[in-house]
Amino acid sequence: MVSMLPLNYLFLLRTYFKQDNPEEGRILLIAVVAIIVVSVASYFIRHAINRQMTAVSGKNKGTTIIPRRFNAFTLHKIALSYGLDREQKRLLEYVFRNDGVTDPERVMKTPALLDRHFKRTFRTIERNSTTDEDAQAHLVKLFSLRNVIESSSGTSDASSARLSDNTPAILGNGRENYPVKILSTRGQNVVVEYPKNILGTPIRITKGTKVTLSFFTKSSNGFSYDGTVGGAVNTDFGQGLQINRTGEMKPLVKRKFRRRSASLHCDFNFVKVEEIGTGRKKEVKLIVDNRKFSGMIQDISVGGCALKTSAPIQAGSRLKINVDYDDSHTINVLGQVIRTNRSAAGTILHIKFLKVPRRAFNSISTFVFGYNDD
């Protein structure tokens, strides 16, 4: 394409030089040279971008990169609004080009559509990486980018929040929090499961008591509102508690990482921290206790999880957690218990991960975003 440009423009130049004005001929010559220089430069820039995109994806089989079908300024505006660095911007461009995206702004506003394109890139990386180590390295970058976009997508719109039946929620009563499930909604009123203590005995909450109801929607946006207890009611699922809404719906602090409900078996051990040495030669050593406990992961993200167990675990405890991810490998992470909630069936541990190895990061991210789902 580039080699044909000089011949085309020289033909035009010879035609124009039949005129009698040499000054206009010189102007045309300068214009032709400028166009040729710009065309050649554009060709090499596009070629360099193709090489960069190939390197980002881990390809080495000479696969042809799909031409960019959107304006470069649009990509720059997106990168600026989401706070992406240069490498993340190049990777996002590859995601779009890999799947032939023509309207990136629409994609960024539609999480399901964005995940479809990221999922395609995820499988391209898995398929074309020469080694598992290369695949893990590139997937870390891909999921890190997806998490940056997730956390930078703006605050939740409380006006569009909708409660639906069977949504898990937390009923706050003073300093106590009880996990419940929303049974039904009736205008400004909500009926939830009657809260129970660890022994399974219903908690006595008098009518008119001020409470707070917090929940997460299917899109992982969190909301809460204030209400008062309307009293006990009978439902098809047993006794429920009616909550009369008194305050406006308020968005909770947006989670940094997407979280997904789960039902994964795990075992865990206490981890003790000991300091070895004196003065400047002090070293911190983690010692794993031999006692092993079991539980079930109820939800998980790369930042933490909710773990249900019957073991007596206190807030502040450090745990080495081994999650049965699939038949091929186990996820191993180090976490710390931030808080605990007691329920009739056991204790819910809310855990913040302190150390997540690269393979565990990719495995959790794959599960959370559903990139291995058919």
C-alpha positions as CSV (number, residue, x, y, z in Angstrom):
1,M,0.0,0.0,0.0
2,V,2.8,2.4,1.0
3,S,4.9,1.7,-2.1
4,M,2.0,2.6,-4.5
5,L,1.5,6.1,-3.0
6,P,4.6,7.7,-4.7
7,L,3.6,6.5,-8.2
8,N,0.0,7.8,-7.8
9,Y,1.1,11.2,-6.6
10,L,3.9,11.5,-9.3
11,F,1.3,10.8,-11.9
12,L,-0.7,13.7,-10.6
13,L,2.4,15.8,-10.3
14,R,3.3,15.3,-14.0
15,T,-0.2,16.2,-15.0
16,Y,-0.1,19.4,-13.0
17,F,3.3,20.4,-14.2
18,K,1.8,20.9,-17.7
19,Q,0.6,24.3,-16.2
20,D,2.7,27.4,-16.7
21,N,3.0,28.4,-13.0
22,P,6.2,26.9,-11.4
23,E,5.3,28.3,-7.9
24,E,2.1,26.3,-7.7
25,G,4.1,23.3,-8.8
26,R,6.5,23.7,-5.9
27,I,3.6,24.0,-3.5
28,L,2.0,20.8,-4.9
29,L,5.4,19.0,-4.6
30,I,5.7,19.9,-0.9
31,A,2.2,18.8,-0.3
32,V,2.8,15.5,-2.0
33,V,6.0,14.9,0.0
34,A,4.2,15.7,3.2
35,I,1.4,13.2,2.4
36,I,3.9,10.5,1.6
37,V,5.8,11.1,4.9
38,V,2.5,10.9,6.9
39,S,1.4,7.8,5.1
40,V,4.7,6.0,5.7
41,A,4.8,7.1,9.3
42,S,1.2,5.8,9.9
43,Y,2.1,2.5,8.3
44,F,5.0,1.9,10.7
45,I,3.0,3.1,13.7
46,R,0.3,0.6,13.0
47,H,2.8,-2.1,12.4
48,A,4.5,-1.3,15.8
49,I,1.1,-1.4,17.6
50,N,0.4,-4.8,16.0
51,R,3.7,-6.1,17.4
52,Q,2.9,-4.7,20.8
53,M,-0.5,-6.2,20.9
54,T,1.0,-9.6,19.9
55,A,3.5,-9.3,22.7
56,V,0.8,-8.4,25.3
57,S,-1.3,-11.4,24.4
58,G,1.6,-13.8,24.5
59,K,1.2,-14.8,20.8
60,N,4.1,-16.1,18.9
61,K,2.5,-18.0,16.1
62,G,2.2,-15.1,13.7
63,T,-1.6,-14.7,14.2
64,T,-2.9,-11.7,12.3
65,I,-4.2,-8.9,14.6
66,I,-7.6,-7.6,13.7
67,P,-7.4,-3.9,12.4
68,R,-8.6,-1.3,14.8
69,R,-12.2,-0.4,14.1
70,F,-12.6,2.6,16.4
71,N,-11.1,6.0,16.8
72,A,-7.8,6.2,18.7
73,F,-9.0,9.3,20.5
74,T,-11.9,7.3,21.9
75,L,-9.5,4.8,23.5
76,H,-7.4,7.6,24.9
77,K,-10.5,9.2,26.5
78,I,-11.6,5.9,28.0
79,A,-8.1,5.2,29.4
80,L,-8.0,8.7,30.9
81,S,-11.4,8.4,32.5
82,Y,-10.6,5.0,34.1
83,G,-7.1,6.0,35.2
84,L,-5.3,3.4,33.0
85,D,-1.6,3.5,32.5
86,R,0.1,3.0,29.2
87,E,0.4,-0.8,29.5
88,Q,-3.2,-1.2,30.6
89,K,-4.3,1.0,27.7
90,R,-2.5,-1.2,25.2
91,L,-4.0,-4.3,26.7
92,L,-7.5,-2.8,26.5
93,E,-6.9,-2.0,22.9
94,Y,-5.9,-5.6,22.3
95,V,-9.1,-6.8,24.0
96,F,-11.2,-4.6,21.7
97,R,-9.2,-5.5,18.5
98,N,-9.2,-9.2,19.4
99,D,-13.0,-9.3,19.3
100,G,-13.6,-6.7,16.6
101,V,-15.2,-4.1,18.8
102,T,-16.4,-1.0,16.9
103,D,-18.0,1.0,19.8
104,P,-15.8,0.8,22.9
105,E,-17.7,3.5,24.8
106,R,-20.9,1.3,24.6
107,V,-18.9,-1.7,25.7
108,M,-17.5,0.1,28.7
109,K,-21.0,1.0,29.9
110,T,-22.3,-2.6,29.6
111,P,-20.5,-4.9,32.1
112,A,-22.0,-8.1,30.5
113,L,-20.7,-7.0,27.0
114,L,-17.3,-6.0,28.4
115,D,-17.0,-9.4,30.1
116,R,-17.8,-11.2,26.8
117,H,-14.8,-9.5,25.1
118,F,-12.5,-10.1,28.1
119,K,-13.6,-13.8,28.2
120,R,-12.7,-14.1,24.5
121,T,-9.2,-12.7,25.2
122,F,-8.9,-14.9,28.3
123,R,-9.4,-18.0,26.1
124,T,-7.0,-16.6,23.4
125,I,-4.3,-16.2,26.0
126,E,-4.9,-19.7,27.3
127,R,-4.8,-21.2,23.8
128,N,-1.8,-19.4,22.4
129,S,0.6,-19.1,25.3
130,T,3.7,-21.3,24.9
131,T,3.9,-22.3,28.6
132,D,1.7,-22.3,31.6
133,E,4.0,-19.7,33.2
134,D,3.5,-17.3,30.3
135,A,-0.3,-17.8,30.5
136,Q,-0.4,-17.1,34.2
137,A,1.7,-13.9,33.8
138,H,-0.6,-12.6,31.0
139,L,-3.8,-13.5,32.8
140,V,-2.6,-11.6,35.9
141,K,-2.4,-8.5,33.7
142,L,-5.8,-9.2,32.1
143,F,-7.6,-9.6,35.4
144,S,-5.8,-6.7,37.0
145,L,-7.1,-4.5,34.2
146,R,-10.6,-5.9,34.6
147,N,-10.5,-5.2,38.3
148,V,-9.3,-1.6,37.7
149,I,-12.3,-1.0,35.4
150,E,-14.6,-2.7,37.9
151,S,-13.6,-0.4,40.7
152,S,-13.5,2.7,38.6
153,S,-16.9,2.3,37.0
154,G,-18.5,5.0,39.3
155,T,-20.7,4.9,42.3
156,S,-23.9,2.8,42.4
157,D,-27.1,4.5,41.4
158,A,-29.3,4.1,44.5
159,S,-32.4,5.3,42.6
160,S,-32.2,2.2,40.3
161,A,-31.7,-0.3,43.2
162,R,-34.4,-3.0,43.4
163,L,-35.0,-5.6,46.1
164,S,-36.0,-9.0,44.9
165,D,-37.1,-12.2,46.7
166,N,-34.5,-14.6,48.0
167,T,-31.8,-11.8,48.1
168,P,-29.4,-12.4,51.0
169,A,-29.2,-9.4,53.4
170,I,-27.8,-8.2,56.7
171,L,-30.3,-7.0,59.4
172,G,-28.5,-4.5,61.7
173,N,-29.9,-4.0,65.2
174,G,-27.7,-1.8,67.2
175,R,-24.3,-3.5,67.3
176,E,-25.6,-6.9,66.3
177,N,-25.9,-8.0,62.7
178,Y,-27.9,-11.0,61.6
179,P,-27.8,-12.7,58.2
180,V,-31.3,-13.0,56.8
181,K,-33.0,-13.5,53.4
182,I,-35.6,-11.3,51.9
183,L,-38.8,-13.2,51.5
184,S,-41.0,-10.6,49.8
185,T,-41.3,-6.9,49.1
186,R,-44.5,-4.8,49.4
187,G,-44.0,-1.2,48.4
188,Q,-42.1,0.4,51.2
189,N,-42.3,-2.7,53.3
190,V,-40.0,-5.7,53.2
191,V,-40.5,-9.1,54.9
192,V,-37.3,-10.9,55.9
193,E,-36.5,-14.2,57.6
194,Y,-36.9,-13.9,61.3
195,P,-33.4,-13.4,62.7
196,K,-32.1,-16.2,65.0
197,N,-29.2,-16.6,67.4
198,I,-26.5,-19.2,67.1
199,L,-28.7,-21.7,68.9
200,G,-31.5,-21.2,66.3
201,T,-33.7,-19.3,68.7
202,P,-35.6,-16.4,67.2
203,I,-34.3,-13.0,68.4
204,R,-36.9,-10.8,70.2
205,I,-37.1,-7.4,68.5
206,T,-40.0,-5.2,69.6
207,K,-42.2,-3.4,67.2
208,G,-40.9,0.1,66.3
209,T,-37.2,-0.8,66.9
210,K,-34.9,1.0,64.5
211,V,-32.9,-1.3,62.2
212,T,-30.8,-1.2,59.1
213,L,-31.2,-3.5,56.1
214,S,-28.1,-4.0,53.8
215,F,-27.9,-6.1,50.6
216,F,-26.1,-6.5,47.4
217,T,-27.7,-6.7,44.0
218,K,-26.9,-9.2,41.2
219,S,-24.5,-6.6,39.7
220,S,-22.5,-6.6,43.0
221,N,-23.7,-3.1,44.0
222,G,-24.3,-2.7,47.7
223,F,-27.2,-0.6,49.2
224,S,-28.7,0.0,52.6
225,Y,-31.6,1.8,54.2
226,D,-33.0,2.5,57.6
227,G,-36.3,1.2,58.8
228,T,-38.4,0.2,61.8
229,V,-39.7,-3.2,62.8
230,G,-43.3,-3.7,61.9
231,G,-43.7,-7.0,63.7
232,A,-43.8,-10.7,63.0
233,V,-45.8,-12.0,60.1
234,N,-46.7,-15.4,58.8
235,T,-45.3,-16.4,55.3
236,D,-45.2,-19.5,53.1
237,F,-41.7,-20.0,54.4
238,G,-42.5,-19.7,58.1
239,Q,-42.4,-16.7,60.4
240,G,-41.0,-13.5,59.0
241,L,-40.2,-10.1,60.2
242,Q,-41.7,-7.0,58.5
243,I,-39.4,-4.0,58.1
244,N,-41.0,-0.6,57.3
245,R,-38.7,1.6,55.3
246,T,-38.1,5.0,56.8
247,G,-35.0,6.3,55.0
248,E,-33.7,6.7,51.5
249,M,-31.7,4.0,49.8
250,K,-28.0,4.7,50.2
251,P,-25.2,3.1,48.2
252,L,-22.6,1.2,50.3
253,V,-18.9,1.8,49.7
254,K,-18.2,0.1,46.3
255,R,-16.1,-3.0,46.6
256,K,-12.7,-2.9,45.0
257,F,-13.1,-6.4,43.6
258,R,-16.1,-8.3,42.2
259,R,-17.5,-10.9,44.5
260,R,-19.4,-14.1,43.6
261,S,-21.6,-16.5,45.6
262,A,-20.0,-19.9,46.0
263,S,-20.3,-23.3,47.6
264,L,-16.7,-24.4,47.9
265,H,-15.4,-26.8,50.5
266,C,-12.2,-25.6,52.3
267,D,-10.0,-26.4,55.2
268,F,-7.9,-24.0,57.2
269,N,-5.2,-23.7,59.9
270,F,-4.3,-21.0,62.3
271,V,-1.2,-19.0,61.5
272,K,1.0,-17.5,64.2
273,V,3.4,-14.6,63.6
274,E,6.7,-14.8,65.4
275,E,9.6,-12.4,65.3
276,I,13.1,-14.0,65.1
277,G,16.3,-12.2,66.0
278,T,17.0,-8.8,67.6
279,G,17.5,-5.3,66.5
280,R,17.8,-4.7,62.7
281,K,18.1,-8.4,62.1
282,K,14.6,-9.1,63.2
283,E,12.6,-11.3,60.8
284,V,8.9,-12.1,60.8
285,K,8.1,-15.8,60.5
286,L,4.7,-17.3,59.8
287,I,4.1,-20.6,61.6
288,V,1.2,-22.8,60.5
289,D,-0.6,-24.6,63.4
290,N,-1.1,-28.4,62.9
291,R,-4.8,-28.2,63.9
292,K,-7.0,-28.3,60.8
293,F,-10.6,-27.0,60.6
294,S,-13.2,-27.3,57.8
295,G,-15.8,-25.0,56.3
296,M,-17.6,-23.8,53.2
297,I,-16.8,-20.7,51.2
298,Q,-20.1,-18.8,50.7
299,D,-18.7,-16.0,48.5
300,I,-15.3,-15.0,47.3
301,S,-13.3,-12.3,45.5
302,V,-9.5,-11.8,45.1
303,G,-9.7,-9.5,48.1
304,G,-11.5,-11.8,50.5
305,C,-14.3,-14.3,51.3
306,A,-17.1,-15.3,53.6
307,L,-16.4,-18.6,55.2
308,K,-19.0,-20.6,57.1
309,T,-17.7,-22.9,59.9
310,S,-18.7,-24.5,63.2
311,A,-15.2,-23.9,64.6
312,P,-14.8,-21.2,67.3
313,I,-12.7,-18.5,65.4
314,Q,-12.1,-15.0,66.8
315,A,-11.9,-11.8,64.8
316,G,-8.2,-10.9,64.1
317,S,-7.1,-14.5,63.6
318,R,-4.8,-15.2,60.7
319,L,-5.7,-18.3,58.7
320,K,-4.1,-20.4,55.9
321,I,-7.0,-21.4,53.7
322,N,-7.0,-24.2,51.2
323,V,-10.0,-24.1,48.8
324,D,-11.1,-27.1,46.7
325,Y,-11.3,-25.1,43.4
326,D,-11.5,-28.1,41.0
327,D,-10.0,-31.5,40.5
328,S,-6.7,-30.1,39.1
329,H,-5.6,-27.9,41.9
330,T,-6.3,-26.2,45.2
331,I,-6.4,-22.5,45.9
332,N,-4.0,-21.5,48.8
333,V,-4.3,-18.1,50.4
334,L,-3.4,-16.3,53.6
335,G,-6.2,-14.3,55.2
336,Q,-7.2,-12.5,58.4
337,V,-10.7,-12.6,60.0
338,I,-12.1,-9.0,60.0
339,R,-15.4,-9.8,61.7
340,T,-17.7,-12.7,62.5
341,N,-21.5,-13.1,62.3
342,R,-23.2,-15.9,64.2
343,S,-26.1,-17.8,62.7
344,A,-28.2,-20.8,63.5
345,A,-26.1,-23.1,61.4
346,G,-22.7,-21.8,62.5
347,T,-20.4,-18.8,62.3
348,I,-19.8,-16.7,59.2
349,L,-16.1,-15.5,59.0
350,H,-15.6,-12.3,56.9
351,I,-12.0,-12.7,55.8
352,K,-9.6,-10.3,54.1
353,F,-6.8,-11.9,52.1
354,L,-3.3,-10.9,53.0
355,K,-1.4,-13.0,50.4
356,V,-2.8,-14.3,47.2
357,P,-0.3,-16.2,44.9
358,R,-0.5,-15.5,41.2
359,R,-2.2,-18.8,40.3
360,A,-4.7,-18.4,43.1
361,F,-5.4,-14.8,41.9
362,N,-6.1,-16.0,38.3
363,S,-8.2,-19.0,39.5
364,I,-10.4,-16.8,41.8
365,S,-10.7,-14.2,39.1
366,T,-11.7,-16.8,36.5
367,F,-14.4,-18.1,38.9
368,V,-15.7,-14.6,39.9
369,F,-16.0,-13.3,36.4
370,G,-17.4,-16.6,35.0
371,Y,-14.8,-17.0,32.3
372,N,-14.8,-20.7,32.5
373,D,-18.6,-21.0,32.4
374,D,-20.1,-22.4,29.3
